[in-house]
Amino acid sequence: MKNFRNCLFTVFLFFALGLTTVYAADTNKNPVESKLTPAEIQVLVDRVEEIKNMDKSTLTKSERKVLRTELKEAKQEIVRNNKGVFLSAGAIILIIVLLIVLL
């Protein structure tokens, strides 16, 4: 039983400390808050999917770079306007293990 607890504790530490993602705080003094409507967000999501499904083998290096920049900006805009809660895989496993142990 003690060995099981040590293994469980090791797994807990591995997921709690190893797989977490930390986002730095925004240091902008005057952040520009753009409130997008759900229709505008859907347009951005559709564009991201369109870029992902494109055949990029025929594009030149500069065109691929422009496409990558557009994709990054669209993804950032979507994340900024969603205001959702993001959980990493380690956090989900940790929650499941804690629920099993506590219940």
C-alpha positions in Angstrom: 0.0 0.0 0.0 2.9 2.3 0.8 4.5 1.6 -2.5 1.2 2.4 -4.3 1.0 5.7 -2.5 4.6 6.6 -3.5 3.9 5.7 -7.1 0.7 7.8 -7.1 2.6 10.7 -5.5 5.3 10.5 -8.2 2.7 10.5 -11.0 0.9 13.4 -9.3 4.2 15.4 -9.2 5.0 14.5 -12.8 1.7 15.7 -14.2 1.4 18.7 -11.8 4.8 20.1 -12.4 5.8 18.7 -15.8 2.9 19.4 -18.2 1.5 22.7 -17.1 1.4 25.6 -19.4 1.9 29.1 -18.1 0.8 32.2 -20.0 2.5 35.5 -19.2 0.4 38.4 -18.1 -0.4 41.0 -20.7 1.8 44.0 -20.0 -0.1 46.3 -22.3 -1.2 49.4 -20.5 -4.0 50.2 -22.9 -5.2 46.9 -24.3 -7.5 47.2 -27.3 -10.5 45.2 -26.5 -12.3 44.1 -29.6 -15.6 42.4 -29.0 -16.4 40.2 -31.9 -19.8 38.8 -32.6 -20.3 35.1 -32.8 -20.7 35.4 -36.6 -17.3 37.2 -36.9 -15.7 34.5 -34.7 -17.2 31.8 -37.0 -15.7 33.6 -40.0 -12.3 33.4 -38.3 -12.7 29.8 -37.4 -13.7 29.0 -41.0 -10.6 30.8 -42.3 -8.4 28.8 -39.9 -9.9 25.6 -41.1 -9.5 26.7 -44.8 -5.8 27.5 -44.2 -5.3 24.1 -42.5 -6.9 22.2 -45.4 -4.9 24.1 -48.1 -2.4 22.4 -50.3 0.7 24.4 -49.3 3.2 22.5 -51.5 2.6 24.8 -54.4 3.1 28.0 -52.4 6.3 30.0 -52.4 8.3 30.5 -49.2 7.0 34.1 -48.8 3.4 33.1 -49.4 3.7 30.4 -46.7 5.2 32.9 -44.3 2.2 35.3 -44.9 -0.2 32.4 -44.4 1.5 31.4 -41.2 1.3 34.9 -39.9 -2.4 35.2 -40.8 -3.1 31.9 -39.1 -1.4 32.9 -35.9 -3.2 36.2 -35.8 -6.6 34.6 -36.4 -6.0 32.0 -33.6 -4.9 34.7 -31.2 -8.0 36.7 -32.0 -10.2 33.7 -31.4 -8.6 32.9 -28.1 -8.8 36.6 -27.0 -12.5 36.7 -27.6 -13.5 33.2 -26.3 -12.5 33.9 -22.6 -12.8 30.1 -22.0 -11.1 27.9 -19.5 -8.3 25.8 -20.9 -7.2 22.6 -19.1 -4.0 20.7 -20.0 -3.9 16.9 -20.2 -2.0 16.8 -17.0 -4.6 18.8 -15.2 -7.4 16.6 -16.4 -5.6 13.4 -15.3 -4.8 15.0 -11.9 -8.4 15.9 -11.4 -9.5 12.3 -12.2 -6.9 10.8 -9.9 -7.9 13.1 -7.1 -11.5 12.2 -7.6 -10.7 8.5 -7.5 -8.6 8.9 -4.3 -11.0 11.1 -2.5 -14.2 9.2 -3.4 
